[in-house]
Amino acid sequence: MSIPARHREGARQYYKCAILTISTSRHKNRAQRDISGSVARSLVTERGHEVVYYDVIPDIEERIYKGIMNAQDSGAEFIVTTGGTGLSKDDVTIETVSKLMDKELPGFGELFRLKSYEQIGTAAILSRAIAGVIGSNAVFCLPGSPDAVRLALAEIILPEIPHIMRHVRQNLNSDR
């Protein structure tokens, strides 16, 4: 399904992105390849956006908060996190980022779970993927699976990011 041209009118097409991989095990063992972060970086840059910040951080509330602040300070306009969205007691990404959000985009999580259902069946209910706005940044919290990152970015986020950012930043006069 294509996005109506009127949704893109007046919107820039390319934005600066920050990618945060949130994984205690990846943070401890930096030798482990960050596949999800690599997938995110590739998709974002292939679509013409610039990755201005990237980090691997542990799934600890204070570190997630600091990571989001660093991403904002880097000049990123949208932030993609991968990992830390599971159901274990150590998965605190969703709780931490939700507290920072000025607005939530519930349609993102709903659509992501629907599309995930088409690929993985009822296991899609385990996804706690969310999106929202923190200040002047759109933020997307994705599961750590490379397939989930690919699905969310390629089929939902990147096709819609100009429209999203037009609305997020409309009060800043940056896209007019």
ZADO-1210 file (C-alpha; in nm, 4 decimals, padded with zeros to 6 digits):
<atoms>
<atom x="00.0000" y="00.0000" z="00.0000" code="MET" pos="1"/>
<atom x="00.1479" y="00.3357" z="-00.0941" code="SER" pos="2"/>
<atom x="00.1342" y="00.6517" z="00.1092" code="ILE" pos="3"/>
<atom x="-00.0826" y="00.9238" z="-00.0473" code="PRO" pos="4"/>
<atom x="00.1330" y="01.2004" z="-00.1938" code="ALA" pos="5"/>
<atom x="-00.0559" y="01.4624" z="00.0060" code="ARG" pos="6"/>
<atom x="00.0857" y="01.3129" z="00.3272" code="HIS" pos="7"/>
<atom x="00.4372" y="01.3861" z="00.2059" code="ARG" pos="8"/>
<atom x="00.3713" y="01.7362" z="00.0753" code="GLU" pos="9"/>
<atom x="00.5945" y="01.9902" z="00.2401" code="GLY" pos="10"/>
<atom x="00.7884" y="01.7256" z="00.4307" code="ALA" pos="11"/>
<atom x="01.1589" y="01.6659" z="00.3974" code="ARG" pos="12"/>
<atom x="01.2311" y="01.3161" z="00.2758" code="GLN" pos="13"/>
<atom x="01.5546" y="01.2454" z="00.4649" code="TYR" pos="14"/>
<atom x="01.6303" y="01.2727" z="00.8344" code="TYR" pos="15"/>
<atom x="01.9044" y="01.2127" z="01.0875" code="LYS" pos="16"/>
<atom x="01.8667" y="00.8907" z="01.2832" code="CYS" pos="17"/>
<atom x="02.0073" y="00.7476" z="01.6054" code="ALA" pos="18"/>
<atom x="02.0191" y="00.3723" z="01.6632" code="ILE" pos="19"/>
<atom x="02.0449" y="00.2249" z="02.0118" code="LEU" pos="20"/>
<atom x="02.0869" y="-00.1462" z="02.0609" code="THR" pos="21"/>
<atom x="01.9668" y="-00.2230" z="02.4114" code="ILE" pos="22"/>
<atom x="02.1112" y="-00.5522" z="02.5233" code="SER" pos="23"/>
<atom x="02.2928" y="-00.6311" z="02.8434" code="THR" pos="24"/>
<atom x="02.4601" y="-00.9360" z="02.6880" code="SER" pos="25"/>
<atom x="02.5736" y="-00.7450" z="02.3761" code="ARG" pos="26"/>
<atom x="02.6989" y="-00.4600" z="02.5932" code="HIS" pos="27"/>
<atom x="02.9039" y="-00.6969" z="02.8118" code="LYS" pos="28"/>
<atom x="03.0401" y="-00.8911" z="02.5168" code="ASN" pos="29"/>
<atom x="03.1245" y="-00.6273" z="02.2571" code="ARG" pos="30"/>
<atom x="03.2843" y="-00.9002" z="02.0438" code="ALA" pos="31"/>
<atom x="02.9339" y="-01.0328" z="01.9687" code="GLN" pos="32"/>
<atom x="02.8128" y="-00.8909" z="01.6420" code="ARG" pos="33"/>
<atom x="02.5155" y="-00.6559" z="01.6743" code="ASP" pos="34"/>
<atom x="02.3111" y="-00.7971" z="01.3881" code="ILE" pos="35"/>
<atom x="01.9927" y="-00.6004" z="01.4630" code="SER" pos="36"/>
<atom x="02.1829" y="-00.2734" z="01.4864" code="GLY" pos="37"/>
<atom x="02.3577" y="-00.3531" z="01.1581" code="SER" pos="38"/>
<atom x="02.0261" y="-00.4310" z="00.9889" code="VAL" pos="39"/>
<atom x="01.8814" y="-00.1025" z="01.1180" code="ALA" pos="40"/>
<atom x="02.1847" y="00.0989" z="01.0047" code="ARG" pos="41"/>
<atom x="02.1783" y="-00.0594" z="00.6569" code="SER" pos="42"/>
<atom x="01.8073" y="-00.0016" z="00.6023" code="LEU" pos="43"/>
<atom x="01.8181" y="00.3564" z="00.7287" code="VAL" pos="44"/>
<atom x="02.1174" y="00.4557" z="00.5137" code="THR" pos="45"/>
<atom x="01.9933" y="00.2670" z="00.2050" code="GLU" pos="46"/>
<atom x="01.6808" y="00.4854" z="00.2178" code="ARG" pos="47"/>
<atom x="01.8926" y="00.8027" z="00.2208" code="GLY" pos="48"/>
<atom x="01.8807" y="00.8918" z="00.5896" code="HIS" pos="49"/>
<atom x="02.1936" y="00.9619" z="00.7927" code="GLU" pos="50"/>
<atom x="02.2854" y="00.7669" z="01.1065" code="VAL" pos="51"/>
<atom x="02.4370" y="01.0319" z="01.3350" code="VAL" pos="52"/>
<atom x="02.4530" y="00.8270" z="01.6542" code="TYR" pos="53"/>
<atom x="02.4867" y="00.4586" z="01.7359" code="TYR" pos="54"/>
<atom x="02.5492" y="00.2831" z="02.0657" code="ASP" pos="55"/>
<atom x="02.5066" y="-00.0520" z="02.2386" code="VAL" pos="56"/>
<atom x="02.3835" y="-00.0066" z="02.5935" code="ILE" pos="57"/>
<atom x="02.2696" y="-00.2395" z="02.8711" code="PRO" pos="58"/>
<atom x="01.9014" y="-00.2814" z="02.9539" code="ASP" pos="59"/>
<atom x="01.9263" y="-00.0625" z="03.2642" code="ILE" pos="60"/>
<atom x="01.6897" y="00.2301" z="03.3173" code="GLU" pos="61"/>
<atom x="01.9589" y="00.4934" z="03.3815" code="GLU" pos="62"/>
<atom x="02.1627" y="00.3830" z="03.0786" code="ARG" pos="63"/>
<atom x="01.8577" y="00.3810" z="02.8520" code="ILE" pos="64"/>
<atom x="01.7652" y="00.7305" z="02.9680" code="TYR" pos="65"/>
<atom x="02.1223" y="00.8503" z="02.9061" code="LYS" pos="66"/>
<atom x="02.1231" y="00.6796" z="02.5639" code="GLY" pos="67"/>
<atom x="01.8047" y="00.8607" z="02.4594" code="ILE" pos="68"/>
<atom x="01.9465" y="01.1939" z="02.5813" code="MET" pos="69"/>
<atom x="02.2741" y="01.1315" z="02.3933" code="ASN" pos="70"/>
<atom x="02.0777" y="01.0449" z="02.0800" code="ALA" pos="71"/>
<atom x="01.8834" y="01.3709" z="02.1073" code="GLN" pos="72"/>
<atom x="02.2029" y="01.5681" z="02.1722" code="ASP" pos="73"/>
<atom x="02.3589" y="01.4160" z="01.8584" code="SER" pos="74"/>
<atom x="02.1099" y="01.5978" z="01.6384" code="GLY" pos="75"/>
<atom x="01.9096" y="01.2861" z="01.5558" code="ALA" pos="76"/>
<atom x="01.5552" y="01.3543" z="01.4462" code="GLU" pos="77"/>
<atom x="01.4267" y="01.0012" z="01.4895" code="PHE" pos="78"/>
<atom x="01.5508" y="00.7310" z="01.7221" code="ILE" pos="79"/>
<atom x="01.5288" y="00.3561" z="01.6724" code="VAL" pos="80"/>
<atom x="01.5956" y="00.1217" z="01.9629" code="THR" pos="81"/>
<atom x="01.6370" y="-00.2521" z="01.9184" code="THR" pos="82"/>
<atom x="01.6065" y="-00.5011" z="02.2008" code="GLY" pos="83"/>
<atom x="01.5004" y="-00.4890" z="02.5613" code="GLY" pos="84"/>
<atom x="01.1324" y="-00.5300" z="02.4788" code="THR" pos="85"/>
<atom x="01.0833" y="-00.8806" z="02.6128" code="GLY" pos="86"/>
<atom x="00.8874" y="-01.0076" z="02.9098" code="LEU" pos="87"/>
<atom x="01.1676" y="-01.0868" z="03.1526" code="SER" pos="88"/>
<atom x="01.2131" y="-00.8793" z="03.4672" code="LYS" pos="89"/>
<atom x="01.5360" y="-00.7441" z="03.3165" code="ASP" pos="90"/>
<atom x="01.3580" y="-00.6019" z="03.0097" code="ASP" pos="91"/>
<atom x="01.2897" y="-00.2415" z="03.1098" code="VAL" pos="92"/>
<atom x="01.3192" y="-00.0572" z="02.7776" code="THR" pos="93"/>
<atom x="00.9475" y="-00.0093" z="02.7207" code="ILE" pos="94"/>
<atom x="00.8839" y="00.1086" z="03.0770" code="GLU" pos="95"/>
<atom x="01.1784" y="00.3514" z="03.0627" code="THR" pos="96"/>
<atom x="01.1077" y="00.5016" z="02.7213" code="VAL" pos="97"/>
<atom x="00.7322" y="00.5244" z="02.7873" code="SER" pos="98"/>
<atom x="00.8005" y="00.7512" z="03.0859" code="LYS" pos="99"/>
<atom x="00.9903" y="00.9899" z="02.8563" code="LEU" pos="100"/>
<atom x="00.7232" y="01.0097" z="02.5858" code="MET" pos="101"/>
<atom x="00.5184" y="01.3235" z="02.5397" code="ASP" pos="102"/>
<atom x="00.2853" y="01.1354" z="02.3050" code="LYS" pos="103"/>
<atom x="00.2457" y="00.7709" z="02.2125" code="GLU" pos="104"/>
<atom x="00.1668" y="00.6413" z="01.8633" code="LEU" pos="105"/>
<atom x="-00.0386" y="00.3328" z="01.9505" code="PRO" pos="106"/>
<atom x="-00.1067" y="00.2589" z="01.5833" code="GLY" pos="107"/>
<atom x="00.2582" y="00.1690" z="01.5336" code="PHE" pos="108"/>
<atom x="00.2546" y="-00.1139" z="01.7861" code="GLY" pos="109"/>
<atom x="-00.0807" y="-00.2354" z="01.6603" code="GLU" pos="110"/>
<atom x="00.0324" y="-00.2425" z="01.2974" code="LEU" pos="111"/>
<atom x="00.3677" y="-00.3984" z="01.3875" code="PHE" pos="112"/>
<atom x="00.1943" y="-00.6805" z="01.5743" code="ARG" pos="113"/>
<atom x="-00.0474" y="-00.7354" z="01.2843" code="LEU" pos="114"/>
<atom x="00.2362" y="-00.7581" z="01.0334" code="LYS" pos="115"/>
<atom x="00.4333" y="-00.9788" z="01.2742" code="SER" pos="116"/>
<atom x="00.1333" y="-01.2087" z="01.3071" code="TYR" pos="117"/>
<atom x="00.1390" y="-01.2559" z="00.9305" code="GLU" pos="118"/>
<atom x="00.5009" y="-01.3776" z="00.9607" code="GLN" pos="119"/>
<atom x="00.5226" y="-01.5580" z="01.2949" code="ILE" pos="120"/>
<atom x="00.1674" y="-01.6317" z="01.3978" code="GLY" pos="121"/>
<atom x="00.0374" y="-01.5913" z="01.7495" code="THR" pos="122"/>
<atom x="00.3868" y="-01.5366" z="01.8922" code="ALA" pos="123"/>
<atom x="00.3296" y="-01.1754" z="01.7782" code="ALA" pos="124"/>
<atom x="00.1405" y="-01.1135" z="02.1031" code="ILE" pos="125"/>
<atom x="00.4757" y="-01.1225" z="02.2841" code="LEU" pos="126"/>
<atom x="00.5864" y="-00.8023" z="02.1114" code="SER" pos="127"/>
<atom x="00.5799" y="-00.4881" z="02.3214" code="ARG" pos="128"/>
<atom x="00.7022" y="-00.2656" z="02.0362" code="ALA" pos="129"/>
<atom x="00.5979" y="00.0977" z="02.0814" code="ILE" pos="130"/>
<atom x="00.6514" y="00.4369" z="01.9209" code="ALA" pos="131"/>
<atom x="00.5982" y="00.7917" z="02.0272" code="GLY" pos="132"/>
<atom x="00.7374" y="01.1391" z="02.0528" code="VAL" pos="133"/>
<atom x="00.9963" y="01.2676" z="02.2976" code="ILE" pos="134"/>
<atom x="01.0424" y="01.6408" z="02.2552" code="GLY" pos="135"/>
<atom x="01.1006" y="01.6920" z="01.8831" code="SER" pos="136"/>
<atom x="01.2052" y="01.3314" z="01.8167" code="ASN" pos="137"/>
<atom x="01.0046" y="01.0358" z="01.6921" code="ALA" pos="138"/>
<atom x="01.1114" y="00.7242" z="01.8830" code="VAL" pos="139"/>
<atom x="01.0535" y="00.3627" z="01.7835" code="PHE" pos="140"/>
<atom x="01.1260" y="00.0757" z="02.0256" code="CYS" pos="141"/>
<atom x="01.1658" y="-00.2514" z="01.8381" code="LEU" pos="142"/>
<atom x="01.2348" y="-00.6089" z="01.9439" code="PRO" pos="143"/>
<atom x="01.5942" y="-00.7278" z="01.9080" code="GLY" pos="144"/>
<atom x="01.5226" y="-00.9829" z="01.6369" code="SER" pos="145"/>
<atom x="01.6828" y="-00.8868" z="01.3033" code="PRO" pos="146"/>
<atom x="01.3624" y="-00.9959" z="01.1253" code="ASP" pos="147"/>
<atom x="01.1523" y="-00.7721" z="01.3515" code="ALA" pos="148"/>
<atom x="01.3848" y="-00.4769" z="01.2886" code="VAL" pos="149"/>
<atom x="01.3688" y="-00.5379" z="00.9133" code="ARG" pos="150"/>
<atom x="00.9883" y="-00.5626" z="00.9189" code="LEU" pos="151"/>
<atom x="00.9356" y="-00.2497" z="01.1281" code="ALA" pos="152"/>
<atom x="01.1798" y="-00.0315" z="00.9386" code="LEU" pos="153"/>
<atom x="01.1189" y="-00.1482" z="00.5827" code="ALA" pos="154"/>
<atom x="00.7423" y="-00.1821" z="00.5957" code="GLU" pos="155"/>
<atom x="00.6278" y="00.0759" z="00.8497" code="ILE" pos="156"/>
<atom x="00.8783" y="00.3334" z="00.9767" code="ILE" pos="157"/>
<atom x="01.0835" y="00.4303" z="00.6723" code="LEU" pos="158"/>
<atom x="00.7921" y="00.4611" z="00.4293" code="PRO" pos="159"/>
<atom x="00.6063" y="00.6812" z="00.6793" code="GLU" pos="160"/>
<atom x="00.8914" y="00.8787" z="00.8434" code="ILE" pos="161"/>
<atom x="00.8530" y="01.1947" z="00.6292" code="PRO" pos="162"/>
<atom x="00.4842" y="01.2129" z="00.7229" code="HIS" pos="163"/>
<atom x="00.5560" y="01.1397" z="01.0891" code="ILE" pos="164"/>
<atom x="00.8356" y="01.3950" z="01.1101" code="MET" pos="165"/>
<atom x="00.6279" y="01.6603" z="00.9358" code="ARG" pos="166"/>
<atom x="00.3768" y="01.6352" z="01.2186" code="HIS" pos="167"/>
<atom x="00.6323" y="01.5950" z="01.4981" code="VAL" pos="168"/>
<atom x="00.8285" y="01.8992" z="01.3888" code="ARG" pos="169"/>
<atom x="00.5495" y="02.1188" z="01.2534" code="GLN" pos="170"/>
<atom x="00.5744" y="02.3577" z="01.5471" code="ASN" pos="171"/>
<atom x="00.9479" y="02.3987" z="01.4922" code="LEU" pos="172"/>
<atom x="00.9031" y="02.5440" z="01.1404" code="ASN" pos="173"/>
<atom x="01.1851" y="02.3165" z="01.0197" code="SER" pos="174"/>
<atom x="00.9868" y="02.1459" z="00.7449" code="ASP" pos="175"/>
<atom x="00.7958" y="02.4438" z="00.6090" code="ARG" pos="176"/>
</atoms>
